[in-house]
Amino acid sequence: MAEYGFKENTEEADVTNASDDVDIYCEPCSTDCIKSFANGFCLQCDEYLCSTCIKDHKKFAVSRTHSVLDQANMPSQHQKTQKRLFECTEPCRKHQNEIIKFFCKLHANLVCSVCITLEHRTCEVEYIPEASTDFQNKAEYLELKKQMEDSTKYIETKLEEMRTELENINEVEEIKNFQMEINVLIERKEKELLDKMQDFKRANNYVADKIKGEIETAYSHLSVMNKSLNDSAAHDIQLYMAVKTMKSQLECINNSIEEARKGTPFTEFGFMKNTALVDFLQSTGAFGTIETPQQTLYVNNDCIVTAAISLGVTYTNLAWTLISHSAPRVIEFFGRDVVRIKVPTSLLIQSDGRTLESFGYDAEEKYADFTENGTQNDWYYFERFWLDLNENMDTFRITTVLKDKSGKEMRAVSLISLLIKFFVQRLLTFSRTVGANVTAKDIHLILTVPGNWNSNTKILLQLAVKKTCLKVGKVSIMLESEAAALYCLQLPKADSIGRIRYNKEESHLIPKTGQHFLICDFQEDKLAINLHSMESGMQMEHIITEHDRKLGVSKVVEDFETFMNALAGCEIIAVIKKSHLDEYT
């Protein structure tokens, strides 16, 4: 660590022997070849001083507190302490002929004696060779070392996030796939949109390269600093000066990273398919649309598992089945030691906004504990967030953000992506416990949504699945009524002694091609009536849903909880959720 300006002095210390018959001279003056009789002795500097040097010694801030023995009490015979010394060798940037030997506490600068005389006469300074004694074991060194390690991990995380974000900036492929389904008459419109998308992508790549360069530069600096900080051959003086220098550099590095991230944000974009298909066919309307594929009674033969996630307004559950088995299985969740099939859509997310800590009742319990100890603001907590989406469906966009319990914001697509990823990973883990060797590509994932969800929300779910980076075999998005229709059409029957049987020969129960049928959905505050028709190839098409939306579900829940709290005179609902969760649900 020679760069921090120290060299080891391995010479034997001089021995000053004197007696009553031998004159004792001032040691500072002797360095200038001047012989001045000593009139005192400094205990801290371990040197004899003349009267002039004693006055100067008491003048400067660095030595004014030293203990100086007068001539009557100074030792007449003194052997200097022999110890392994290290000398400062780093030249001052302002005064090239001077060596840095002091640290100004007020200005947090490493300075030389000339700097002290000209600019720091009234400042409190530390003499580096003394202050750096046993510095490797001091809190300042250990604290900065930990900060360096944390900053290194933080930057490595940001680099990984950058790589992930760059991988997700590829919406042009969606447009190219869509182009295959339209005819030559709209090629000009398609090209215009592609050019615009390329502009966004180029702009994002420019921002990404700029931020990546800043982060890689910071990472390089940190690597050099880490190498110096962890140098096993470094001594205390070197470590002291290294820490003082690195503390300000580390703060600048962290600030530069944050400024780079905030300065020019990514332009988030997604391909939005136009819903005006009929207008387009009748005129020269805008860029077309892709209708949601009709749902078939049979799953993709390439997948061996069908998994359905019911994204209900207040509760969520997951059911799955192997194609080789008839009976479906349901993933169970725990809440206060009670096994549940259906759980509230509550998510507890770590402060990074990317890691799901817990879900359902477990999330509610942990958040209640965090609230008690005052650390709830360190987390994202979303409770029944589907209500916000469901009641604001008309104004919903892919870029919509949701607010958690404490007002912190997160994009809806990111939140839903975490939820879907949690369920799929839960399924993969559970399948292994029952001996099924299932991977993500083996799964046909079905997401069921409320009947009033529009095409924007379906695109949102597609983006959310893509954002999980889980390569599932197939994804289908169905209305709750469509899923209910599939269930009813294949509903098992009980025989005369109550045993469940699956009679596949009762084909007369399945509507014929062209026939219509109704699915009635009795929800918490309204009745939804859904009209469907059976198309060729055993495909089912949703025609219309009629329901009353005057009173939202969240309003019912909110008014009920307000009433109960007012009746009890305290926050009784919070107590019930924490201690009597089974009764609450």
Stockholm file with secondary structure:
# STOCKHOLM 1.0

chainA/1-585         MAEYGFKENTEEADVTNASDDVDIYCEPCSTDCIKSFANGFCLQCDEYLCSTCIKDHKKFAVSRTHSVLDQANMPSQHQKTQKRLFECTEPCRKHQNEIIKFFCKLHANLVCSVCITLEHRTCEVEYIPEASTDFQNKAEYLELKKQMEDSTKYIETKLEEMRTELENINEVEEIKNFQMEINVLIERKEKELLDKMQDFKRANNYVADKIKGEIETAYSHLSVMNKSLNDSAAHDIQLYMAVKTMKSQLECINNSIEEARKGTPFTEFGFMKNTALVDFLQSTGAFGTIETPQQTLYVNNDCIVTAAISLGVTYTNLAWTLISHSAPRVIEFFGRDVVRIKVPTSLLIQSDGRTLESFGYDAEEKYADFTENGTQNDWYYFERFWLDLNENMDTFRITTVLKDKSGKEMRAVSLISLLIKFFVQRLLTFSRTVGANVTAKDIHLILTVPGNWNSNTKILLQLAVKKTCLKVGKVSIMLESEAAALYCLQLPKADSIGRIRYNKEESHLIPKTGQHFLICDFQEDKLAINLHSMESGMQMEHIITEHDRKLGVSKVVEDFETFMNALAGCEIIAVIKKSHLDEYT
#=GR chainA/1-585 SS CGGGCEEEECSCCCEECCCTTSCCBCHHHHTTTCCCBCCEEETTTTEEECHHHHHHHTTSTTTTTSCEEETTTSCSSEECCCCCEEEECCBCSSSTTSBCCEEETTTTEEECHHHHHHHCTTSCEEEHHHHTTTGGGSHHHHHHHHHHHHHHHHHHHHHHHHHHHHHHCCTHHHHHHHHTTSCGGGHHHHHHHHHHHHHHHHHHHHHHHHHHHHHHHHHHHHHHHHHHHTCTTCCHHHHHHHHHHHHHHHHHHHHHHHHHHHHSCCCCCCCCCCSCHHHHHHSSCSSCCCCCCCEESSCCTTCSEEEEEEECSSEEEEEEEETTCSSCEECCEEETTEEESSEECEEEECTTSSCEEEETHHHHHHHHHHHHHTCGGGSEEEESTHHHHHHTGGGCCTTCEEECTTSCEEEHHHHHHHHHHHHHHHHHHHHHHTTCCCCGGGEEEEEEECTTCCHHHHHHHHHHHHHTTCCCSEEEEEEHHHHHHHHHHTCCEECTTSCEECCTTCGGGSCCTTCEEEEEEECSSCEEEEEEEEEGGGEEEEEEEECCCSSCHHHHHHHHHHHHHHHHTSCHHHHHHHHCHHHHC
#=GC SS_cons         CGGGCEEEECSCCCEECCCTTSCCBCHHHHTTTCCCBCCEEETTTTEEECHHHHHHHTTSTTTTTSCEEETTTSCSSEECCCCCEEEECCBCSSSTTSBCCEEETTTTEEECHHHHHHHCTTSCEEEHHHHTTTGGGSHHHHHHHHHHHHHHHHHHHHHHHHHHHHHHCCTHHHHHHHHTTSCGGGHHHHHHHHHHHHHHHHHHHHHHHHHHHHHHHHHHHHHHHHHHHTCTTCCHHHHHHHHHHHHHHHHHHHHHHHHHHHHSCCCCCCCCCCSCHHHHHHSSCSSCCCCCCCEESSCCTTCSEEEEEEECSSEEEEEEEETTCSSCEECCEEETTEEESSEECEEEECTTSSCEEEETHHHHHHHHHHHHHTCGGGSEEEESTHHHHHHTGGGCCTTCEEECTTSCEEEHHHHHHHHHHHHHHHHHHHHHHTTCCCCGGGEEEEEEECTTCCHHHHHHHHHHHHHTTCCCSEEEEEEHHHHHHHHHHTCCEECTTSCEECCTTCGGGSCCTTCEEEEEEECSSCEEEEEEEEEGGGEEEEEEEECCCSSCHHHHHHHHHHHHHHHHTSCHHHHHHHHCHHHHC
//
